[in-house]
């Protein structure tokens, strides 16, 4: 008898990323793929060894919050033992700024999203929405997450990510050096990456600031595939 796979959705933190509504976009996909889905509103569950042992996939949407030592240790141990870990945007790449061990696990940390030219800013969230390209790397052509996808454009936050070379990068984005910026040359940042951690797999996509971005067909496809790829 085939065991039903278990997905744990952990959501919360900054409400600007709509953690409830964003994760609700993908829960039906998980159920259609045969997962039993459990939803938690904080990372406290990560410290429950029994729950984590039986979890095949963690989908996290937690932005700009904190995590306790036992919770992080539980998450890291579960991923090392084979639990998948996946997410998008700040829900995974800007979750727990107080923890270098979390950054070590994920491999990339949001640094900034450069705004528009000063004269174009209105003082709201749209100040940080730029038109940019997600550029697929040659490695992406045969990867299950990105196979068959070409470069595509988005108008949303463009993430500058601090990352390490242990990330297996599938797509990048190039942040321009504009006259008003303090940096002096374009910067290439990972936009989609995966990572092996012990027996577990990690998937990260940086697009996903709002529901409109997540509903972009390219982003939806990448996230849906990434969740399945990361699962045990």
N, C-alpha and C positions, 0 to 999 in steps of 0.2 A: 504494500500500500504506500503510495507517494505521500510524503508529509507536506501539508500546506505551509507555504512560506509565510513568514511573519515580518511585517514592516512596522517600524516604530516611527511616528512623526512627532518631532519635538519642535515646538514653535513658541514664539513670544519675543520679548525684547522690544526694540523700537517699533512703534506702530506705523511709522512712515513707510515701512516695507510690507504692510498689510499681511502679517504672518498667517492669520487665519484664512483670509480669502485666497492668498497665494497658494498655500498648501492644499486648499480645497480644490484647486484646479487639477491637481495631480493624484489625489486620493482615488477618484474613480478609475483612473488608468491602472493604478496598483491593484485595485480589486478585480478589474477585468483580466489582469494577468495572474490572478489566482492568489494574491496575498490577503492574509488577514491583517487588518490595519488597526493599530492602537495609536491613540493621539494623547500626547502629554503637553502641558503648557509650561513646563520648565525642565531643566536638565537633571533634576533630582533623581529621575528614574535611572540615569546612567550608573548610579551607585548600587542599584539592585542587581546583584550578580545573576540571580536566577532568571530575571527578565532578559537581561542582556545576552545570556548564554543561548536563549531560545530565539533571539532576534536575528533575522537574516539581513535586514537592511534598516539603517537609520537614515531618515530624511530630516535634516535639520534646517529650520528657518528661525534663527535666533540672532538678532543684531544688537550690538553695543550693550551687552549685559555682562554678567559675571558667572563664573563656575567655581564650585568648591573643589578642594583637593580630591576627595573621595569620588566625586562625580566624574572628574576628568580621568582619574585613574581607572574607573570603571569603563569609560568610553574607550580609552586607549587599549585596555586589556581585551575588550570585546572585538575591536577592529583587528588587533593582532591575532586573535583566535579565529577570524574569518567573517565577522559581521561587516557588511558593507556600510560605507558612510558617504552620503551624497547631499548636495545642495546647490544653491545658486546665490549669486550676488552677496550682499552683506550677511545673509542668513547663515553662511558658512565661512566666508572670507573676512568678516568683520564681527565675529561673534563675541570673543572673550579677550579683550585687549590686555587683561591682567595676567594672561598666561602664556609664557613662552613655550611651555610644553604643548599647548594646544596648537600654536603656530607651527611647531615642529611636526606635529601630526598632519596638518592640512597642507603645509608647504607654501602657502601664499597668504599675505595679509594686505587688505585694502590700505592704501596710503592716501589717495586723494582722487577726486574727480574734477579735473580742471573746468572752470566756468567759461562762459562766453566772454566776449570782449566787454570791457567795463561799460561802454555806452549802450550795450544791448541788454544789460541786466535789469530785471524788474523787481528784484527783492523777493522772489519766490522760488519754488523748486525748479522751475523751468530755466533758471539761470545756469544750471548745471547740465542741461540737455543739449548735447552736440550731435551732429551727424557724423558717424564714423563707420569704419569697415571692420568686420570680423574676418580675418584673413586665415584661411585654412592652410595648414602646413602639409607637405607631401605625406607625412606619417598619418594624416587624417583620412586619406583616401580609402584605406582598407580597414580602418578601425570601426568596430561595431557602433560606436557612438556617433560618428560623423561620416560614415561611408555614403558616398553619393552626393554629399552636400558641397556646394560651391561657396565662395566668399559672399557675404551678404552685408547690407547696411542697416543700421539702426539709428534712431534719434532718441537718445536717452543718456544716462550717465555713462561716461567712459572711464572705466576703472584703471588707475595706475596701481599696480600690484607689486609688492616686494616679495620675491619668490626665490627658490633655490633650484639647483640643477637636478635634484632628485625628482622633480615634477616631470611627467611625460606630457609635454605640451602638444595639443592637437590644433590649437588656433591661437593667434595673437592679435593684438590691436596696436597701432602706432599712434602715440600721442604727440601731436605737433609741438614745436617750439615756436610760439607766437611772440610778437614784439613785446607784449606786456607780461610774458611769463619770465620767471627768474632762472629757468633752465635754458641751456644754450643750444641744444640739439634734440632732435626727435627721440622719443623713448619707446621702445617696444616692450609691451607687457603681455603676459599670458592672458588669454580670454577663456580658454577651455583647457583643463588639464586633468590628468588622472595620476594616481599614485598607488603604489603597492606598499602595504604596511603589514609585515608579518604575513599571515594568511588572508588578510583582508584587502579590499580594494576601495579606493577613494575617488570620487568624481566631483569636480567643481566647474561651474560655468559662471562667469562674472556678469553677463547680462541678466536682468531680472528685477530692476528697481521697482517696477509697478506691474499691474495686471496687463496693461496694454503691451508691454515688452514681453511678458511671459506668453502672451497669446500670439506673438509673431510666429508664423509657421516654422521658421528655422529654429527659433529658441525652444518652442514646444517640443519639436522633434528631438533636439539635442538633450533636453532635460528628461523627457520620457525614456529615451534610450539609455541615458546616463544612469538613471535609477536602476534599470534592469541590469545594466552591465556591472554595477557595483555590488549588487546583491550576491549573497552567498550562493 
